[in-house]
């Protein structure tokens, strides 16, 4: 019983992953508004009805992607050595996200551009980013051994780090990928380092 349920869960996850990949590919190269649910379903080899079993809207595909990629940052920060300097730990945590983008740079930059230039998607992106920013702050407070509700240090550290990441991301998109995101992030965090403690 448990084995068959596990197989069913794996099959559902596989279908979800295929739908998500088909949608992200279509959005990146065909545009968000221009891509229809029927096109996504056809690309994934499933019916329109199957799409709606996994996602309520096209936006939900993007939001799930953002949530998964964004979660890499606090997870990576938790894995950093406890005695590592905050600027280094924060840079390495953000690099976990940059590495995902680097796996498929053309698709990644198109998706980033799409998200930043589509008001509804940008709003959802900032909403998700706010969530993992709060989680990063909690992790930093724990690493520093301080009460995050009383000490502003972790909040400021993370806010500055996120601003540096967003600045690097925006510059990367504007350069159409001609500049390396990792280099831009390094430069932005170096400028921000005095505020990261």
Phi and psi restraints in degrees (value plus and minus 20) as a CYANA .aco file:
   2 UNK   PHI     -84.1   -44.1
   2 UNK   PSI     -55.9   -15.9
   3 UNK   PHI     -86.7   -46.7
   3 UNK   PSI     -65.9   -25.9
   4 UNK   PHI     -86.0   -46.0
   4 UNK   PSI     -55.4   -15.4
   5 UNK   PHI     -85.9   -45.9
   5 UNK   PSI     -60.5   -20.5
   6 UNK   PHI     -83.6   -43.6
   6 UNK   PSI     -60.3   -20.3
   7 UNK   PHI     -85.1   -45.1
   7 UNK   PSI     -60.4   -20.4
   8 UNK   PHI     -83.7   -43.7
   8 UNK   PSI     -60.2   -20.2
   9 UNK   PHI     -85.3   -45.3
   9 UNK   PSI     -60.6   -20.6
  10 UNK   PHI     -84.7   -44.7
  10 UNK   PSI     -58.4   -18.4
  11 UNK   PHI     -85.7   -45.7
  11 UNK   PSI     -62.6   -22.6
  12 UNK   PHI     -81.7   -41.7
  12 UNK   PSI     -62.2   -22.2
  13 UNK   PHI     -85.3   -45.3
  13 UNK   PSI     -57.7   -17.7
  14 UNK   PHI     -83.3   -43.3
  14 UNK   PSI     -65.0   -25.0
  15 UNK   PHI     -82.9   -42.9
  15 UNK   PSI     -63.8   -23.8
  16 UNK   PHI     -80.7   -40.7
  16 UNK   PSI     -64.7   -24.7
  17 UNK   PHI     -82.9   -42.9
  17 UNK   PSI     -61.6   -21.6
  18 UNK   PHI     -86.0   -46.0
  18 UNK   PSI     -61.2   -21.2
  19 UNK   PHI     -83.4   -43.4
  19 UNK   PSI     -64.8   -24.8
  20 UNK   PHI     -82.0   -42.0
  20 UNK   PSI     -65.8   -25.8
  21 UNK   PHI     -84.0   -44.0
  21 UNK   PSI     -62.8   -22.8
  22 UNK   PHI     -81.7   -41.7
  22 UNK   PSI     -62.6   -22.6
  23 UNK   PHI     -86.4   -46.4
  23 UNK   PSI     -67.0   -27.0
  24 UNK   PHI     -83.0   -43.0
  24 UNK   PSI     -59.4   -19.4
  25 UNK   PHI     -82.9   -42.9
  25 UNK   PSI     -65.1   -25.1
  26 UNK   PHI     -85.1   -45.1
  26 UNK   PSI     -62.1   -22.1
  27 UNK   PHI     -84.0   -44.0
  27 UNK   PSI     -64.4   -24.4
  28 UNK   PHI     -82.3   -42.3
  28 UNK   PSI     -60.9   -20.9
  29 UNK   PHI    -125.3   -85.3
  29 UNK   PSI     -34.6     5.4
  30 UNK   PHI    -136.5   -96.5
  30 UNK   PSI     -29.9    10.1
  31 UNK   PHI      75.2   115.2
  31 UNK   PSI     128.3   168.3
  32 UNK   PHI     -92.3   -52.3
  32 UNK   PSI     -71.9   -31.9
  33 UNK   PHI     -85.0   -45.0
  33 UNK   PSI     -55.0   -15.0
  34 UNK   PHI     -95.3   -55.3
  34 UNK   PSI     -44.4    -4.4
  35 UNK   PHI    -102.1   -62.1
  35 UNK   PSI     109.2   149.2
  36 UNK   PHI    -119.7   -79.7
  36 UNK   PSI     140.5   180.5
  37 UNK   PHI     -83.1   -43.1
  37 UNK   PSI     -56.8   -16.8
  38 UNK   PHI     -80.7   -40.7
  38 UNK   PSI     -60.1   -20.1
  39 UNK   PHI     -85.7   -45.7
  39 UNK   PSI     -60.8   -20.8
  40 UNK   PHI     -83.3   -43.3
  40 UNK   PSI     -67.6   -27.6
  41 UNK   PHI     -80.4   -40.4
  41 UNK   PSI     -63.9   -23.9
  42 UNK   PHI     -83.6   -43.6
  42 UNK   PSI     -61.3   -21.3
  43 UNK   PHI     -84.3   -44.3
  43 UNK   PSI     -51.9   -11.9
  44 UNK   PHI    -107.8   -67.8
  44 UNK   PSI     -26.7    13.3
  45 UNK   PHI      54.9    94.9
  45 UNK   PSI      10.3    50.3
  46 UNK   PHI    -149.8  -109.8
  46 UNK   PSI     155.1   195.1
  47 UNK   PHI    -106.9   -66.9
  47 UNK   PSI     143.8   183.8
  48 UNK   PHI     -77.8   -37.8
  48 UNK   PSI     -59.8   -19.8
  49 UNK   PHI     -81.7   -41.7
  49 UNK   PSI     -58.9   -18.9
  50 UNK   PHI     -83.9   -43.9
  50 UNK   PSI     -60.3   -20.3
  51 UNK   PHI     -73.2   -33.2
  51 UNK   PSI     -67.0   -27.0
  52 UNK   PHI     -92.1   -52.1
  52 UNK   PSI     -32.7     7.3
  53 UNK   PHI     -91.6   -51.6
  53 UNK   PSI     -46.9    -6.9
  54 UNK   PHI    -126.2   -86.2
  54 UNK   PSI     -52.3   -12.3
  55 UNK   PHI    -156.1  -116.1
  55 UNK   PSI     119.1   159.1
  56 UNK   PHI     -99.7   -59.7
  56 UNK   PSI     -54.6   -14.6
  57 UNK   PHI    -163.4  -123.4
  57 UNK   PSI     149.6   189.6
  58 UNK   PHI     -82.5   -42.5
  58 UNK   PSI     -58.2   -18.2
  59 UNK   PHI     -78.6   -38.6
  59 UNK   PSI     -55.0   -15.0
  60 UNK   PHI     -82.2   -42.2
  60 UNK   PSI     -50.1   -10.1
  61 UNK   PHI     -84.5   -44.5
  61 UNK   PSI     -66.2   -26.2
  62 UNK   PHI     -83.3   -43.3
  62 UNK   PSI     -64.0   -24.0
  63 UNK   PHI     -84.0   -44.0
  63 UNK   PSI     -60.7   -20.7
  64 UNK   PHI     -83.6   -43.6
  64 UNK   PSI     -62.1   -22.1
  65 UNK   PHI     -79.8   -39.8
  65 UNK   PSI     -66.7   -26.7
  66 UNK   PHI     -82.6   -42.6
  66 UNK   PSI     -59.7   -19.7
  67 UNK   PHI     -83.9   -43.9
  67 UNK   PSI     -64.5   -24.5
  68 UNK   PHI     -85.7   -45.7
  68 UNK   PSI     -65.2   -25.2
  69 UNK   PHI     -89.2   -49.2
  69 UNK   PSI     -62.6   -22.6
  70 UNK   PHI     -81.4   -41.4
  70 UNK   PSI     -55.7   -15.7
  71 UNK   PHI     -85.7   -45.7
  71 UNK   PSI     -40.3    -0.3
  72 UNK   PHI     -80.1   -40.1
  72 UNK   PSI     -52.4   -12.4
  73 UNK   PHI     -88.7   -48.7
  73 UNK   PSI     -76.0   -36.0
  74 UNK   PHI     -82.6   -42.6
  74 UNK   PSI     -55.0   -15.0
  75 UNK   PHI     -82.6   -42.6
  75 UNK   PSI     -62.5   -22.5
  76 UNK   PHI     -86.7   -46.7
  76 UNK   PSI     -57.8   -17.8
  77 UNK   PHI     -84.3   -44.3
  77 UNK   PSI     -61.0   -21.0
  78 UNK   PHI     -80.1   -40.1
  78 UNK   PSI     -51.3   -11.3
  79 UNK   PHI    -103.1   -63.1
  79 UNK   PSI     -29.5    10.5
  80 UNK   PHI     -93.6   -53.6
  80 UNK   PSI     131.5   171.5
  81 UNK   PHI     -78.1   -38.1
  81 UNK   PSI     119.6   159.6
  82 UNK   PHI     -81.7   -41.7
  82 UNK   PSI     -49.9    -9.9
  83 UNK   PHI    -112.1   -72.1
  83 UNK   PSI     -14.7    25.3
  84 UNK   PHI     -90.7   -50.7
  84 UNK   PSI     120.7   160.7
  85 UNK   PHI     -80.6   -40.6
  85 UNK   PSI     118.7   158.7
  86 UNK   PHI     -71.4   -31.4
  86 UNK   PSI     -64.0   -24.0
  87 UNK   PHI     -81.1   -41.1
  87 UNK   PSI     -57.3   -17.3
  88 UNK   PHI     -90.0   -50.0
  88 UNK   PSI     -65.4   -25.4
  89 UNK   PHI     -80.6   -40.6
  89 UNK   PSI     -62.4   -22.4
  90 UNK   PHI     -87.2   -47.2
  90 UNK   PSI     -62.5   -22.5
  91 UNK   PHI     -80.2   -40.2
  91 UNK   PSI     -65.6   -25.6
  92 UNK   PHI     -86.9   -46.9
  92 UNK   PSI     -53.9   -13.9
  93 UNK   PHI     -84.7   -44.7
  93 UNK   PSI     -65.8   -25.8
  94 UNK   PHI     -87.1   -47.1
  94 UNK   PSI     -49.0    -9.0
  95 UNK   PHI     -84.5   -44.5
  95 UNK   PSI     -44.2    -4.2
  96 UNK   PHI     -81.1   -41.1
  96 UNK   PSI     -58.1   -18.1
  97 UNK   PHI     -94.5   -54.5
  97 UNK   PSI     -62.1   -22.1
  98 UNK   PHI     -79.6   -39.6
  98 UNK   PSI     -58.2   -18.2
  99 UNK   PHI     -83.9   -43.9
  99 UNK   PSI     -55.4   -15.4
 100 UNK   PHI     -85.4   -45.4
 100 UNK   PSI     -63.7   -23.7
 101 UNK   PHI     -81.8   -41.8
 101 UNK   PSI     -56.7   -16.7
 102 UNK   PHI     -90.0   -50.0
 102 UNK   PSI     -39.9     0.1
 103 UNK   PHI     -85.4   -45.4
 103 UNK   PSI     -56.7   -16.7
 104 UNK   PHI    -157.3  -117.3
 104 UNK   PSI      53.0    93.0
 105 UNK   PHI     -79.3   -39.3
 105 UNK   PSI     -60.2   -20.2
 106 UNK   PHI     -85.9   -45.9
 106 UNK   PSI     -65.8   -25.8
 107 UNK   PHI     -85.3   -45.3
 107 UNK   PSI     -61.2   -21.2
 108 UNK   PHI     -82.2   -42.2
 108 UNK   PSI     -64.1   -24.1
 109 UNK   PHI     -89.9   -49.9
 109 UNK   PSI     -55.2   -15.2
 110 UNK   PHI     -85.4   -45.4
 110 UNK   PSI     -61.4   -21.4
 111 UNK   PHI     -86.6   -46.6
 111 UNK   PSI     -62.8   -22.8
 112 UNK   PHI     -80.9   -40.9
 112 UNK   PSI     -63.4   -23.4
 113 UNK   PHI     -83.0   -43.0
 113 UNK   PSI     -64.7   -24.7
 114 UNK   PHI     -78.7   -38.7
 114 UNK   PSI     -66.3   -26.3
 115 UNK   PHI     -86.0   -46.0
 115 UNK   PSI     -64.1   -24.1
 116 UNK   PHI     -92.8   -52.8
 116 UNK   PSI     -46.2    -6.2
 117 UNK   PHI    -119.3   -79.3
 117 UNK   PSI     -25.9    14.1
 118 UNK   PHI    -125.2   -85.2
 118 UNK   PSI      89.4   129.4
 119 UNK   PHI     -70.4   -30.4
 119 UNK   PSI     -64.6   -24.6
 120 UNK   PHI     -84.9   -44.9
 120 UNK   PSI     -60.2   -20.2
 121 UNK   PHI     -92.0   -52.0
 121 UNK   PSI     -57.5   -17.5
 122 UNK   PHI     -82.2   -42.2
 122 UNK   PSI     -60.5   -20.5
 123 UNK   PHI     -83.0   -43.0
 123 UNK   PSI     -62.4   -22.4
 124 UNK   PHI     -88.2   -48.2
 124 UNK   PSI     -56.2   -16.2
 125 UNK   PHI     -81.8   -41.8
 125 UNK   PSI     -67.4   -27.4
 126 UNK   PHI     -84.9   -44.9
 126 UNK   PSI     -53.8   -13.8
 127 UNK   PHI     -83.9   -43.9
 127 UNK   PSI     -66.5   -26.5
 128 UNK   PHI     -86.1   -46.1
 128 UNK   PSI     -59.9   -19.9
 129 UNK   PHI     -82.6   -42.6
 129 UNK   PSI     -58.4   -18.4
 130 UNK   PHI     -78.9   -38.9
 130 UNK   PSI     -59.8   -19.8
 131 UNK   PHI     -83.7   -43.7
 131 UNK   PSI     -68.7   -28.7
 132 UNK   PHI     -96.6   -56.6
 132 UNK   PSI     -37.7     2.3
 133 UNK   PHI     -85.9   -45.9
 133 UNK   PSI     -60.6   -20.6
 134 UNK   PHI     -83.8   -43.8
 134 UNK   PSI     -59.5   -19.5
 135 UNK   PHI     -86.5   -46.5
 135 UNK   PSI     -61.4   -21.4
 136 UNK   PHI     -80.1   -40.1
 136 UNK   PSI     -60.2   -20.2
 137 UNK   PHI     -81.9   -41.9
 137 UNK   PSI     -62.7   -22.7
 138 UNK   PHI     -81.8   -41.8
 138 UNK   PSI     -62.3   -22.3
 139 UNK   PHI     -84.5   -44.5
 139 UNK   PSI     -63.9   -23.9
 140 UNK   PHI     -83.8   -43.8
 140 UNK   PSI     -60.8   -20.8
 141 UNK   PHI     -81.4   -41.4
 141 UNK   PSI     -61.8   -21.8
 142 UNK   PHI     -84.9   -44.9
 142 UNK   PSI     -62.7   -22.7
 143 UNK   PHI     -82.3   -42.3
 143 UNK   PSI     -57.7   -17.7
 144 UNK   PHI    -103.7   -63.7
 144 UNK   PSI     -30.2     9.8
 145 UNK   PHI      47.9    87.9
 145 UNK   PSI      14.9    54.9
 146 UNK   PHI    -140.6  -100.6
 146 UNK   PSI     143.5   183.5
 147 UNK   PHI    -103.5   -63.5
 147 UNK   PSI      90.2   130.2
 148 UNK   PHI     -82.5   -42.5
 148 UNK   PSI     -41.2    -1.2
 149 UNK   PHI    -100.6   -60.6
 149 UNK   PSI     -42.0    -2.0
 150 UNK   PHI    -124.4   -84.4
 150 UNK   PSI     -50.6   -10.6
 151 UNK   PHI    -122.0   -82.0
 151 UNK   PSI     105.9   145.9
 152 UNK   PHI     -98.9   -58.9
 152 UNK   PSI     -33.7     6.3
 153 UNK   PHI     -71.6   -31.6
 153 UNK   PSI     -73.6   -33.6
 154 UNK   PHI     -81.5   -41.5
 154 UNK   PSI     -58.4   -18.4
 155 UNK   PHI     -82.2   -42.2
 155 UNK   PSI     -65.5   -25.5
 156 UNK   PHI     -88.0   -48.0
 156 UNK   PSI     -63.3   -23.3
 157 UNK   PHI     -75.2   -35.2
 157 UNK   PSI     -70.4   -30.4
 158 UNK   PHI     -89.8   -49.8
 158 UNK   PSI     -61.2   -21.2
 159 UNK   PHI     -80.3   -40.3
 159 UNK   PSI     -62.3   -22.3
 160 UNK   PHI     -87.0   -47.0
 160 UNK   PSI     -62.0   -22.0
 161 UNK   PHI     -82.4   -42.4
 161 UNK   PSI     -63.4   -23.4
 162 UNK   PHI     -85.7   -45.7
 162 UNK   PSI     -59.8   -19.8
 163 UNK   PHI     -82.6   -42.6
 163 UNK   PSI     -59.8   -19.8
 164 UNK   PHI     -84.8   -44.8
 164 UNK   PSI     -62.9   -22.9
 165 UNK   PHI     -82.1   -42.1
 165 UNK   PSI     -66.1   -26.1
 166 UNK   PHI     -82.1   -42.1
 166 UNK   PSI     -57.9   -17.9
 167 UNK   PHI     -83.6   -43.6
 167 UNK   PSI     -64.4   -24.4
 168 UNK   PHI     -83.8   -43.8
 168 UNK   PSI     -63.0   -23.0
 169 UNK   PHI     -82.6   -42.6
 169 UNK   PSI     -64.9   -24.9
 170 UNK   PHI     -83.8   -43.8
 170 UNK   PSI     -61.9   -21.9
 171 UNK   PHI     -84.4   -44.4
 171 UNK   PSI     -59.4   -19.4
 172 UNK   PHI     -81.7   -41.7
 172 UNK   PSI     -64.3   -24.3
 173 UNK   PHI     -84.6   -44.6
 173 UNK   PSI     -65.0   -25.0
 174 UNK   PHI     -84.4   -44.4
 174 UNK   PSI     -50.1   -10.1
 175 UNK   PHI    -103.2   -63.2
 175 UNK   PSI     -21.8    18.2
 176 UNK   PHI      36.8    76.8
 176 UNK   PSI      15.8    55.8
 177 UNK   PHI      61.5   101.5
 177 UNK   PSI     -16.1    23.9
 178 UNK   PHI     -91.5   -51.5
 178 UNK   PSI     -42.6    -2.6
 179 UNK   PHI    -122.3   -82.3
 179 UNK   PSI     127.4   167.4
 180 UNK   PHI     -97.7   -57.7
 180 UNK   PSI     110.9   150.9
 181 UNK   PHI     -80.7   -40.7
 181 UNK   PSI     -59.4   -19.4
 182 UNK   PHI     -82.4   -42.4
 182 UNK   PSI     -59.7   -19.7
 183 UNK   PHI     -87.1   -47.1
 183 UNK   PSI     -62.7   -22.7
 184 UNK   PHI     -82.5   -42.5
 184 UNK   PSI     -61.7   -21.7
 185 UNK   PHI     -83.8   -43.8
 185 UNK   PSI     -62.8   -22.8
 186 UNK   PHI     -79.4   -39.4
 186 UNK   PSI     -65.1   -25.1
 187 UNK   PHI     -86.0   -46.0
 187 UNK   PSI     -62.9   -22.9
 188 UNK   PHI     -85.0   -45.0
 188 UNK   PSI     -61.7   -21.7
 189 UNK   PHI     -91.7   -51.7
 189 UNK   PSI     -50.3   -10.3
 190 UNK   PHI     -84.0   -44.0
 190 UNK   PSI     -62.9   -22.9
 191 UNK   PHI     -84.6   -44.6
 191 UNK   PSI     -54.0   -14.0
 192 UNK   PHI    -105.5   -65.5
 192 UNK   PSI     -30.9     9.1
 193 UNK   PHI     -71.7   -31.7
 193 UNK   PSI     -58.9   -18.9
 194 UNK   PHI     -79.4   -39.4
 194 UNK   PSI     -44.1    -4.1
 195 UNK   PHI    -114.1   -74.1
 195 UNK   PSI     -23.0    17.0
 196 UNK   PHI    -122.8   -82.8
 196 UNK   PSI      95.3   135.3
